[in-house]
Amino acid sequence: MGIFKAYDIRGLYPSELDESTAYRVGFHLVGLLEAKRLVVGQDMRTHSPGLADEVSRGMRDAGCDVIRLGLSSTPMAYHAIATLDCDGGLCVTASHNPGEYNGFKLCREGAKPISAANGILDLERLCAGEAPVPVANPGNEETVDLLENYADHVASFSAHGLDAPKIKVAIDVANGMAGNALPLVLARLRWINADIMLADMDGTFPVHEANPLKEENLDGLRELVKKTGARIGIAFDGDADRCCFVDEKGVTVSADLMTALLAPEFITEPGTRVVYDLRSSWAVKEEIEEAGGEAVRDRVGHSFIKATMRENGAVFGGELSGHFYFKDNHTCDSGMIAMVSVLNLLNEPDNRNQPVSELLKDIRRYHSTGEINFRVEDKDAAIADLKSRYKDARQDELDGITIEYGDLGDPDWWWFNVRCSNTEPLLRLNLEAVTAELRDKGRDELIALLGTPE
């Protein structure tokens, strides 16, 4: 796959993406958005400052004014784009990828995402064309320090005052961008007593990848939780738009179960809508509906979730990948606001003496495989074969193919989804069943059809 992907632009630096690419992306984003003023943020990778400089130069050569944020998490860049007088912008980041990668996450006005469906492929075509010709009257550049403002915004999601009982937590910043705003947020929320590891921003990621979906990257956090007696552990990814959790025993809490736990906190009246992605446990839908809300099932990917939330007026959304979305955060994802929301729940009077594992016990009522990846040469043919093989089951094609057998509550109920990755040349399998035995049987059956997992 090239560097122009479904949700962002991302590749190896400098072999796939360099300053020349950055200049062209900046220049042509102006034309794509008919922009007069754009925002540029950057993460802590060693090559991000130079790439941000060239993005800005490209924008200004196209006649656009530029607001430079300097160091910025992706959620802070979203906040800037949503609140400042501008036509959109981008953050220079490669998210959770290792330090040799870099890229760009792009937005229109109001922090509406630019994806392959509404602009990234147009940028790819434009960037492959003739060299840009600077306009006669270039734009100007200004620097805006939004860090304190952003910390205030995150802290505004706190449900507890300064006199609330303290809650002990462990946090792995993973040397990523969460380290930029986290100290300021915690200074405002003194009821959070945090032990923090890998707090220094370091774009070489010297200890482990800033990807909390990989179980091995949570090992240090598990140790910190047990050593400090924390009620919960929180791990951020590189650009801080995602976070993942482990309970007080160090057991991973999958993001769909955290969505199920959090959703009732946002359902303030009957029919309140919450969006979740179709890989999530059936427990998510059940918990939303039991709390009086309306569960809206959606395709995988932040651009789809955000659009569906806006269309439906949803207040909250969650994905299995660790993205959590909030209407009051410009309908954007934020790992740090997810952290505050979870700690709000844990520090409610009825929950203060409850271990996280106990709060999740009933939600962990089904048995899932987690996401399993397969490198398949002809992905479309593989999905078509599954559709034919399981033709006696209920099926839908919202995203890939979802197959369901039996009815919820039956002893033989199970389901799976297989979909093409939007970011890698892979098929992704998620499977859930009413028993562990049925889960393992279905998993083995699918592995026999799709090949050796990655």
WOUR-V416063 format. One record per residue. RES is the residue in one small letter. OMEGA is omega as a letter, one per 40 degrees, with the letter a starting at -180 (none if undefined). Layout:
RES,OMEGA ; RES,OMEGA
This chain:
m,i ; g,a ; i,i ; f,a ; k,a ; a,a ; y,a ; d,i ; i,a ; r,i ; g,i ; l,i ; y,e ; p,a ; s,a ; e,a ; l,a ; d,a ; e,i ; s,i ; t,a ; a,i ; y,a ; r,i ; v,i ; g,a ; f,a ; h,i ; l,i ; v,i ; g,a ; l,a ; l,a ; e,a ; a,i ; k,a ; r,a ; l,a ; v,i ; v,i ; g,a ; q,i ; d,a ; m,i ; r,a ; t,a ; h,a ; s,i ; p,i ; g,i ; l,i ; a,i ; d,a ; e,i ; v,a ; s,a ; r,i ; g,i ; m,a ; r,i ; d,i ; a,i ; g,a ; c,i ; d,a ; v,i ; i,i ; r,i ; l,a ; g,i ; l,a ; s,i ; s,i ; t,i ; p,i ; m,i ; a,i ; y,a ; h,i ; a,a ; i,a ; a,a ; t,i ; l,i ; d,a ; c,a ; d,a ; g,i ; g,a ; l,i ; c,i ; v,a ; t,i ; a,i ; s,a ; h,a ; n,i ; p,a ; g,a ; e,i ; y,i ; n,a ; g,a ; f,i ; k,a ; l,i ; c,i ; r,i ; e,a ; g,a ; a,i ; k,a ; p,i ; i,a ; s,i ; a,a ; a,a ; n,i ; g,a ; i,i ; l,i ; d,i ; l,i ; e,i ; r,a ; l,a ; c,i ; a,a ; g,a ; e,i ; a,i ; p,i ; v,a ; p,i ; v,a ; a,a ; n,a ; p,i ; g,i ; n,i ; e,i ; e,i ; t,i ; v,i ; d,a ; l,a ; l,i ; e,i ; n,i ; y,i ; a,i ; d,a ; h,i ; v,a ; a,a ; s,i ; f,i ; s,i ; a,a ; h,i ; g,a ; l,a ; d,a ; a,i ; p,a ; k,i ; i,a ; k,a ; v,i ; a,a ; i,i ; d,i ; v,i ; a,a ; n,a ; g,a ; m,i ; a,i ; g,a ; n,a ; a,a ; l,i ; p,i ; l,i ; v,a ; l,i ; a,i ; r,a ; l,a ; r,i ; w,i ; i,i ; n,a ; a,i ; d,a ; i,i ; m,i ; l,a ; a,a ; d,i ; m,a ; d,a ; g,i ; t,i ; f,a ; p,a ; v,i ; h,i ; e,i ; a,a ; n,a ; p,i ; l,i ; k,a ; e,a ; e,i ; n,i ; l,a ; d,i ; g,i ; l,i ; r,i ; e,a ; l,i ; v,a ; k,a ; k,a ; t,a ; g,a ; a,i ; r,a ; i,i ; g,a ; i,a ; a,i ; f,i ; d,a ; g,a ; d,i ; a,i ; d,i ; r,i ; c,i ; c,a ; f,i ; v,a ; d,a ; e,i ; k,a ; g,i ; v,a ; t,i ; v,a ; s,a ; a,i ; d,i ; l,i ; m,i ; t,i ; a,i ; l,a ; l,a ; a,a ; p,i ; e,a ; f,a ; i,a ; t,i ; e,a ; p,i ; g,i ; t,a ; r,i ; v,a ; v,i ; y,a ; d,a ; l,i ; r,a ; s,i ; s,i ; w,i ; a,i ; v,i ; k,a ; e,a ; e,i ; i,a ; e,i ; e,i ; a,i ; g,a ; g,i ; e,a ; a,a ; v,a ; r,a ; d,i ; r,i ; v,i ; g,a ; h,a ; s,i ; f,a ; i,a ; k,i ; a,i ; t,i ; m,i ; r,a ; e,a ; n,a ; g,a ; a,a ; v,a ; f,i ; g,i ; g,i ; e,i ; l,a ; s,a ; g,i ; h,i ; f,a ; y,a ; f,i ; k,a ; d,i ; n,i ; h,a ; t,a ; c,i ; d,i ; s,i ; g,a ; m,i ; i,i ; a,i ; m,a ; v,a ; s,i ; v,i ; l,i ; n,a ; l,a ; l,a ; n,i ; e,a ; p,a ; d,a ; n,a ; r,i ; n,a ; q,i ; p,i ; v,a ; s,i ; e,i ; l,a ; l,a ; k,a ; d,i ; i,i ; r,a ; r,i ; y,a ; h,a ; s,i ; t,a ; g,a ; e,i ; i,a ; n,i ; f,i ; r,a ; v,a ; e,a ; d,a ; k,a ; d,i ; a,i ; a,i ; i,i ; a,i ; d,i ; l,i ; k,a ; s,a ; r,a ; y,a ; k,i ; d,a ; a,i ; r,a ; q,i ; d,a ; e,i ; l,i ; d,a ; g,i ; i,i ; t,a ; i,i ; e,i ; y,i ; g,i ; d,i ; l,a ; g,i ; d,i ; p,a ; d,a ; w,i ; w,i ; w,i ; f,i ; n,i ; v,a ; r,i ; c,i ; s,i ; n,a ; t,a ; e,a ; p,a ; l,i ; l,a ; r,i ; l,i ; n,a ; l,i ; e,a ; a,a ; v,i ; t,i ; a,a ; e,i ; l,i ; r,a ; d,i ; k,i ; g,i ; r,a ; d,i ; e,a ; l,i ; i,i ; a,i ; l,a ; l,i ; g,a ; t,i ; p,i ; e,none
